[in-house]
């Protein structure tokens, strides 16, 4: 399996797999087993890391292309709460993230569930 195939499977199934320097573990897309590049919150909502520190040049763009190919779109808005998801799931603070999904309502529900550890909350 190559990296593009892994990205497509991450989007479609979220299955834990490895291809080259990319790993999927518990919905997190990792580079070299430690650098978080994305998080699959549920089948319809993804977080994509967009800061400039990616050890694989062009990877954020490849992730975005695969998401667009699958019918997802960048959902603009105030998503500051995703920082707490990055801290809970990845132990990471200070990274910049975009939220990708089909619609804001579904994405807000997925984000709220992720923040609450599976218990629905409003924000």
N, C-alpha and C positions, 0 to 999 in steps of 0.2 A: 504494500500500500504506500502511495506517495502522500505528500503533505496536502495536496488538493483533495484527494479522496478522503483523508482524515477530516479535513475541515467540513466537507459535505456530510460525512457521517455524524460529526459532532452536531451539526445543525439539525439533521433529520432524526437522529436517534439518541445522541448524548452518550453512546456506549464508550466505556473506558477502553482506550486503545493507544498505540504508539506508532509513529511513523517518523523516522529520522529523528530530528531534535524536538518534535512535537509529541506531547502526551495529553490525553484526556483522562482526568481523574475526578470522579464525583461531579461531573458537569463543568469542571474548570479546564480551560485550555492552557497548558503550560509549555513554555519553551525550556528545554534542557532540564525538565523535571522540577523547576522552581520558579521561573519568571511567568507570572500570570498575564496572559494575553486576552483572555475572555472568560466569561462565565455564562453558562446556560442555566437560566433561572427556572425555566419550564419550556415546553415545546414551542411557545410563542414569544418568549422574551429572552433577550441576550444583552449582556454587557460587553462592550468592546473597549479595551484599553487603548487610548489614543495619545499617550505622552510620547516623548521623543527618545525613550530609553530602550526600545525593543532591540534585543540582540540579533534579531533576524530582520534585516532591512526589507521593507515592503510588506511584512506580515500583516499589519493592521489593514492595509489596502486589500490584501487577498481575502481576509476575513469579511470585510465589507462587501466585496464582490460576490462571495459565496452567499452571504445573507440576502443581497439584492436579487441574485439569481433564484433564490428560494421564495421571493415575494415579500421579504421584510423591508422595513424602511427605518431610517434614523428618526427617532421620536424626540423632537426638541422640547425643551421645557426645563423646569427646575427639578432636577433629579439629585440634589445634594445628598439625599438619604442613601444613595447607592454606596457612598463612602463607608457607611456602617456595614453593608453587605461585604465589601472588600475586606474590612477588618475582621468580621466574623468568619467568613469562609476561607480567606486567604492570609490573614494576619498582615494585611497591607494597608498602609495609610499614605496619602499624598499623591496617588496616581489619578490621572484624569480618565474618565469613562464616558462612553456614549451608550444610550439605551436604544436598542433595536427591537422592533416588534411589528405587529400588524396594526395595532391601534392603541391609543393612550389608555383607554379603560382597562383593557386586558393587561397591559404592561404595569399600570399602577397596582392592580390586584396582585400580580406576580411579585413585584417589588415589595409590597406591603407584607405578603406572606413570607418572603425571604428575610425581611428585617425582623419579623416576629417569630422566626423559627418555625413557621408552619401554621401559626395562629393568625387569623385574619384581623388586621387593624386598618384604620383609616388614617390617611395623611393628606 
